[in-house]
Amino acid sequence: MTTMVDRAALARNEHMTFRANMGVGRHGWLRLTPAYGVRLAREKMSHLPKGSVVTDPFSGTGTTPLAAAELGHFGQSIDVNPFLIWLGSVKTSHYSPKTLLAVADAARDVVATARARQKDEELWQPRIFKIEKWWSPGALHALKALRASIDQYDGQVKDLLEISLCRVLISCSNAAFNHQSMSFKENSGEITLFEMDEAVRTFAKFDEEASSIIESARFDLIGSAKVHQGDSRKGVPDLKESDLVLTSPPYANRMSYIRELRPYMYWLRHLDLASDAGDLDWRAIGGTWGTATSKLNSWEPATETPVDDAMDAVCGRIAEDGGKNGPLLSTYVRKYHHDMWLHFQAVTPSLRRGGSVCYIVGNSTFYKHEVPVQEWYAAMLRELGYQNVKVEIIRKRNSNKALFEYEVTGTRP
Ligand SMILES: C[S@@+](CC[C@H](N)C(=O)[O-])C[C@H]1O[C@@H](n2cnc3c(N)ncnc32)[C@H](O)[C@@H]1O
């Protein structure tokens, strides 16, 4: 099987710019549920002159820095999660035609060497709890073989091979999708055939994914980007002064990003033990995975916030009506806003005077009590002297009538 990339175009040094591709492209490399849409990100920076600096203090999958670089700006972003820092950096890198040809060759070799590995060969596998629930024996063997073969490479070639691996490990997982092969497995007594079939399918999928990633990496970026490792509650050194802070921050809804990221993070060796995930989530605003929840019990605020009185009222009701979980959730809401207050104070000096902020955020409810996150953001921005602070509804979130997505904007005086 050969990788179906346009080798001729690459050899002709045909390096397309993003202008030719207003579609999804690199944005589709890895999607995560709470990521805000690229269309919205593009729209929010459409008024900026080329070469502006756009900052996303909560990088996630890197939608903002990538959209900024595609439009000819400089996108910079920050995240606490090492996997997302890697992902954002890989999505926003420039790839020369020569590198992309090398990736195509490497993808072909990776599949060939992985196929040649025997079932009983000792291969590294991540310490995912009950890994057999995630992948069939055939798919797991193929993933281990691909992982071992990819380890022979480094630099940008390895990066793009690893993006392909990430896509494959989700598409052939039993846990993420109700994959067709699941029913095949149940209906068939022929386990050996099934396993072979799954391994072959996994290799073919890798080949297909590598081709499409190489294709989208050909669309070069007019601008550039830098994804920083850091904590957005603190100042991050080396940040350029920004014209616009544009982000979809963590929501106060107990949704841990880490939950969805675990399979990628284990296979890419950003996580080793289950406890690592809880430790990392404790550093994330709004994180409640594993030990992060128990740590909340003993959390004490380090500072007052401008919304303490408003929080007292809402959090009091949550603590009262939430039964045995009420006090914990009330602390969760307090800590979330306390951390966001630290963040607003930290981000302000890096924004140029006259520059603006745009936070796309949802409200939340706990035991039917609304937590008006958007209003509390606005109050914090006003306290810091921002002008024209506005809260606007962007859309309704789901069937819960009380939940909306808002845009909170303001201008630094
Ligand atoms: C809702 S996601 C960001 C979505 C992103 N704007 C996108 O479009 O993909 C929130 C992100 O904030 C990061 N995060 C949480 N706390 C942080 C902190 N203290 N400093 C920097 N990043 C943090 C999380 O790791 C997660 O990637």
The ligand as an SDF file (V2000), in Angstrom:
LIG
                    3D

 27 29  0  0  0  0  0  0  0  0999 V2000
  -12.0540   25.1080   26.8360 C   0  0  0  0  0  0  0  0  0  0  0  0
  -10.3950   24.6690   26.6200 S   0  0  0  0  0  0  0  0  0  0  0  0
   -9.8100   25.8190   25.4780 C   0  0  0  0  0  0  0  0  0  0  0  0
  -10.4500   25.7430   24.1730 C   0  0  0  0  0  0  0  0  0  0  0  0
   -9.6420   26.4130   23.1010 C   0  0  0  0  0  0  0  0  0  0  0  0
   -9.8390   27.8520   23.1130 N   0  0  0  0  0  0  0  0  0  0  0  0
   -9.9510   25.7330   21.7820 C   0  0  0  0  0  0  0  0  0  0  0  0
  -10.6050   26.3170   20.9520 O   0  0  0  0  0  0  0  0  0  0  0  0
   -9.5720   24.5790   21.5990 O   0  0  0  0  0  0  0  0  0  0  0  0
   -9.6110   25.1660   28.0720 C   0  0  0  0  0  0  0  0  0  0  0  0
   -8.1090   24.9740   28.0680 C   0  0  0  0  0  0  0  0  0  0  0  0
   -7.5700   25.7190   29.1250 O   0  0  0  0  0  0  0  0  0  0  0  0
   -6.4330   25.0260   29.6310 C   0  0  0  0  0  0  0  0  0  0  0  0
   -6.1560   25.5400   30.9660 N   0  0  0  0  0  0  0  0  0  0  0  0
   -6.8410   25.3100   32.1090 C   0  0  0  0  0  0  0  0  0  0  0  0
   -6.2740   25.9750   33.1120 N   0  0  0  0  0  0  0  0  0  0  0  0
   -5.2190   26.6540   32.6230 C   0  0  0  0  0  0  0  0  0  0  0  0
   -4.2600   27.5340   33.1980 C   0  0  0  0  0  0  0  0  0  0  0  0
   -4.2680   27.8080   34.4800 N   0  0  0  0  0  0  0  0  0  0  0  0
   -3.3330   28.0710   32.3700 N   0  0  0  0  0  0  0  0  0  0  0  0
   -3.3120   27.7730   31.0430 C   0  0  0  0  0  0  0  0  0  0  0  0
   -4.1940   26.9380   30.4650 N   0  0  0  0  0  0  0  0  0  0  0  0
   -5.1290   26.3830   31.2390 C   0  0  0  0  0  0  0  0  0  0  0  0
   -6.8630   23.5720   29.5710 C   0  0  0  0  0  0  0  0  0  0  0  0
   -5.7460   22.6980   29.5710 O   0  0  0  0  0  0  0  0  0  0  0  0
   -7.6480   23.5330   28.2680 C   0  0  0  0  0  0  0  0  0  0  0  0
   -6.8190   23.1880   27.2220 O   0  0  0  0  0  0  0  0  0  0  0  0
  1  2  1  0
  2  3  1  0
  2 10  1  0
  3  4  1  0
  4  5  1  0
  5  6  1  0
  5  7  1  0
  7  8  2  0
  7  9  1  0
 10 11  1  0
 11 12  1  0
 11 26  1  0
 12 13  1  0
 13 14  1  0
 13 24  1  0
 14 15  1  0
 14 23  1  0
 15 16  2  0
 16 17  1  0
 17 18  1  0
 17 23  2  0
 18 19  1  0
 18 20  2  0
 20 21  1  0
 21 22  2  0
 22 23  1  0
 24 25  1  0
 24 26  1  0
 26 27  1  0
M  CHG  2   2   1   9  -1
M  END
$$$$
